[in-house]
């Protein structure tokens, strides 16, 4: 484990001296002690440098008993804490340990070798506990991401992008700012699957997702809305701005055909645009439905084009 950098928060100089003497009698103890006599000075030291272990006296002038531990634990949960007390109180010891202390030691009832073993065991337990916590947090984040994102494209899935649309609709309504949506449908996608296979279709979907995401703004949200459909939620953007963005997305998608195992696959898309504003407010459902209707007009008009929902406010001339 190497050198244990230990911070001792103890207001009694004699107790601090005795503890150092006890440790100094242990051959190759591998403990480096730094002593401070005030709680808040100790908390600052924890914040400012690397400390492997904290030895904490519960009887400090600024705070006493378990209040001392609670304040310290909230401020330095990343550092294992061994509580020191002059009280041989089993109930207090159990409460301290159940609250997060690694151990409870009664002053005068331990020797140097026992203390060093306790310190090393405390650090090992704390590291194992934190490793487990980090794995749990990582698993939770992964599960949350998988629950909210499409596994093929990495974009928001339909449920997640729908929640974002409702959230942005509420926010824009409160701030009286416009909200636009763009619905995108890849042209002739069934033909791609039927001609080159579903693996080729997956490649096309993945590349389309990348191109759409790269073209949108940082605070826009993109989701896979259906099989080959994508929805872009564009907050604080009026209809004119959304039309311009949709046209950029259309051009970006068609810019280069996709190369797949020596096959060149052309890529175009039909796009529908709708907007809601203070002068002509729409609900999230109405906005999505209007955008969908505009999308199908684009497909019926020959594909590879942008159409605007008739319910949207007129574009400024």
C-alpha positions in Angstrom: 0.0 0.0 0.0 3.0 2.3 0.5 3.2 5.4 2.6 -0.1 6.3 4.4 -0.5 10.1 4.3 -2.5 10.7 7.4 -4.2 13.8 8.7 -4.8 14.0 12.4 -7.5 16.5 13.6 -6.9 16.6 17.4 -7.2 19.7 19.7 -5.1 18.1 22.5 -1.4 18.6 21.9 -0.6 15.8 24.4 -2.9 13.3 22.7 -1.4 14.2 19.3 2.1 13.7 20.7 1.2 10.3 22.3 -0.3 9.1 19.0 2.8 10.1 17.1 5.0 8.4 19.7 2.9 5.2 19.4 3.3 5.1 15.7 7.0 6.0 15.8 7.6 2.8 17.9 6.3 0.6 15.0 9.2 -0.5 12.7 8.5 0.4 9.1 5.0 1.7 9.9 4.9 3.7 6.7 2.7 6.4 8.2 3.2 10.1 7.7 1.2 12.2 10.2 0.2 15.8 9.7 -1.5 17.3 12.7 -4.0 20.2 12.9 -5.8 21.2 16.0 -9.0 22.8 14.5 -11.7 21.1 12.6 -12.1 23.7 9.8 -8.4 24.0 9.3 -8.4 20.2 8.8 -11.3 20.4 6.3 -9.3 23.0 4.3 -6.3 20.7 4.4 -8.4 17.8 3.0 -9.6 20.0 0.2 -6.1 21.2 -0.8 -4.0 18.1 -0.9 -3.7 14.3 -1.1 -4.7 12.6 2.2 -5.0 8.8 2.4 -6.6 8.7 5.8 -8.2 10.9 8.4 -7.9 10.4 12.2 -10.6 12.5 13.7 -11.1 13.3 17.4 -14.8 13.7 18.2 -14.1 16.2 21.0 -13.2 19.4 19.2 -14.0 23.0 20.3 -15.9 23.9 17.1 -18.0 20.7 17.1 -18.5 17.8 19.4 -19.6 14.2 19.2 -21.1 12.8 16.1 -21.7 16.4 14.8 -18.0 16.5 14.3 -18.1 13.3 12.2 -21.1 14.4 10.2 -19.5 17.7 9.2 -16.3 16.0 8.3 -17.9 13.1 6.4 -20.0 15.4 4.3 -16.9 17.4 3.3 -14.5 14.6 2.7 -16.4 11.4 1.9 -13.6 10.4 -0.5 -11.2 9.9 2.5 -11.6 7.1 5.0 -12.2 8.3 8.5 -11.2 6.6 11.8 -12.9 8.2 14.8 -10.9 8.8 18.0 -12.7 9.3 21.3 -12.0 9.3 25.0 -15.4 7.5 25.5 -15.6 3.8 25.6 -19.2 4.0 24.3 -20.4 1.0 22.3 -23.6 2.7 21.1 -21.7 5.8 20.0 -19.1 3.5 18.2 -21.9 1.6 16.4 -23.6 4.9 15.3 -20.3 6.3 14.0 -19.5 3.2 12.0 -23.0 2.9 10.6 -22.8 6.6 9.6 -19.7 5.9 7.5 -16.7 5.8 9.8 -14.2 3.0 9.1 -13.6 2.4 12.7 -14.0 3.8 16.3 -10.9 3.7 18.5 -10.9 4.6 22.2 -7.8 6.6 23.3 -5.4 4.7 25.4 -6.8 1.3 24.3 -4.7 0.6 21.3 -1.0 0.1 20.6 1.1 1.0 17.6 1.0 -2.2 15.6 -2.8 -2.5 16.1 -3.3 1.1 15.0 -1.2 0.6 11.8 -3.2 -2.6 10.9 -6.4 -0.7 11.6 -5.4 2.2 9.4 -4.4 -0.1 6.5 -7.5 -2.2 6.8 -9.6 1.0 6.8 -8.0 2.3 3.6 -8.5 -1.1 1.9 -12.1 -1.3 2.9 -12.8 2.2 1.8 -11.2 1.6 -1.6 -13.2 -1.6 -2.1 -16.4 0.3 -1.1 -15.7 3.2 -3.5 -14.8 0.7 -6.3 -18.2 -0.9 -5.8 -19.9 2.4 -5.8 -18.2 3.6 -8.9 -19.2 0.4 -10.7 -22.8 0.8 -9.6 -22.8 4.5 -10.8 -21.2 3.4 -14.1 -23.8 0.7 -14.5 -26.6 3.1 -13.7 -25.4 5.7 -16.2 -25.0 3.0 -18.8 -28.6 1.7 -18.2 -29.9 5.2 -18.2 -28.2 5.9 -21.5 -29.4 2.7 -23.0 -33.0 3.5 -21.9 -32.9 6.9 -23.5 -30.9 6.3 -26.7 -31.2 4.2 -29.8 -28.7 1.4 -29.8 -27.9 1.7 -33.5 -27.4 5.4 -34.0 -26.7 6.5 -30.4 -29.3 9.3 -30.8 -32.2 9.8 -28.4 -34.9 7.2 -29.0 -38.5 8.0 -29.7 -39.6 8.1 -26.1 -36.6 10.3 -25.1 -36.9 12.8 -27.9 -40.7 13.0 -27.2 -39.9 13.9 -23.6 -37.4 16.6 -24.8 -40.0 18.0 -27.1 -42.5 18.4 -24.3 -39.9 19.9 -22.0 -38.7 22.4 -24.5 -42.3 23.3 -25.4 -43.0 24.1 -21.7 -39.8 26.1 -21.4 -40.3 28.1 -24.6 -44.0 28.8 -23.7 -42.8 30.2 -20.3 -40.1 32.3 -22.0 -42.4 33.3 -24.9 -39.7 32.1 -27.4 -40.2 30.1 -30.6 -39.8 26.4 -30.9 -39.3 24.5 -34.2 -39.1 20.9 -35.1 -37.7 19.2 -38.2 -38.8 15.7 -39.2 -36.5 13.8 -41.6 -37.3 10.7 -43.6 -34.5 8.9 -45.6 -35.7 8.5 -49.2 -36.1 5.0 -50.7 -34.8 3.3 -47.6 -36.8 0.1 -48.2 -35.0 -0.1 -51.6 -31.6 0.1 -49.8 -32.6 -2.8 -47.5 -34.0 -4.9 -50.3 -31.1 -4.3 -52.6 -28.0 -4.4 -50.4 -29.4 -5.9 -47.2 -30.2 -4.8 -43.7 -26.5 -4.4 -42.7 -26.2 -1.8 -45.5 -29.3 -0.2 -44.2 -27.9 0.0 -40.7 -24.7 1.6 -42.1 -26.8 4.2 -43.9 -28.8 5.0 -40.7 -25.7 5.3 -38.7 -24.0 7.7 -41.2 -27.2 9.7 -41.6 -27.4 10.1 -37.8 -23.8 11.4 -37.7 -24.4 13.9 -40.5 -27.6 15.2 -39.0 -26.0 15.6 -35.5 -23.0 17.3 -37.0 -25.2 19.9 -38.8 -27.4 20.8 -35.9 -26.5 23.3 -33.1 -25.1 22.2 -29.8 -28.3 22.9 -27.9 -30.6 21.2 -30.5 -31.7 17.6 -29.8 -31.8 14.8 -32.4 -33.7 11.5 -32.0 -34.5 8.5 -34.1 -38.3 8.8 -34.4 -39.0 5.7 -36.3 -37.3 3.2 -38.6 -35.7 5.7 -41.0 -37.2 8.8 -39.5 -35.4 11.4 -37.4 -36.8 14.3 -35.3 -34.8 17.4 -34.5 -36.1 19.7 -31.7 -34.8 23.2 -32.3 -35.5 25.6 -29.4 -35.3 29.4 -29.6 -35.5 29.2 -33.3 -38.2 30.7 -35.5 -39.6 29.1 -38.7 -37.2 30.9 -41.0 -34.2 29.7 -39.0 -35.6 26.1 -38.9 -36.1 26.1 -42.7 -32.5 27.2 -43.2 -31.3 24.4 -40.8 -33.5 21.8 -42.6 -32.0 22.8 -45.9 -28.5 22.5 -44.5 -29.3 19.0 -43.2 -30.8 18.0 -46.6 -27.7 19.2 -48.4 -25.4 17.5 -45.9 -27.1 14.2 -46.2 -27.0 14.3 -50.0 -23.4 15.6 -50.1 -21.7 12.3 -50.5 -23.0 8.8 -51.3 -22.3 6.2 -48.7 -19.6 3.6 -49.5 -20.4 0.1 -48.2 -18.3 -2.9 -49.1 -17.5 -1.5 -52.5 -21.0 -0.4 -53.2 -22.0 3.2 -53.6 -25.4 4.0 -52.0 -26.9 7.4 -52.7 -28.5 9.2 -49.8 -31.2 11.8 -49.9 -34.0 12.7 -47.5 -37.4 14.4 -47.3 -37.9 17.0 -44.5 -40.9 18.6 -42.9 -40.6 21.8 -40.8 -43.1 23.2 -38.3 -42.8 26.0 -35.7 -44.7 27.3 -32.7 -44.5 30.8 -31.4 -46.4 33.2 -29.1 -48.5 34.5 -32.0 -49.5 31.0 -33.1 -48.9 28.5 -30.3 -49.2 24.8 -30.8 -49.0 21.8 -28.4 -46.2 19.4 -28.6 -48.5 16.8 -30.3 -49.8 19.4 -32.8 -46.3 20.5 -33.6 -45.1 16.9 -34.3 -48.3 16.1 -36.3 -47.9 19.3 -38.4 -44.3 18.5 -39.0 -45.2 14.9 -40.1 -47.8 16.2 -42.5 -45.3 18.6 -44.1 -42.8 15.6 -44.4 -45.3 13.6 -46.4 -46.0 16.5 -48.7 -42.2 16.6 -49.3 -42.2 12.9 -50.2 -45.3 13.2 -52.4 -43.7 16.2 -54.2 -40.8 14.2 -55.4 -38.5 13.7 -52.3 -35.2 15.3 -51.5 -36.8 18.5 -50.5 -38.0 20.6 -47.5 -41.7 21.4 -46.9 -43.2 23.7 -44.3 -46.3 23.0 -42.2 -49.2 25.2 -43.2 -50.1 25.6 -39.5 -46.8 27.3 -38.8 -46.5 31.1 -38.7 -45.6 32.7 -42.0 -42.0 33.3 -42.9 -41.0 37.0 -42.7 -40.5 38.5 -46.2 
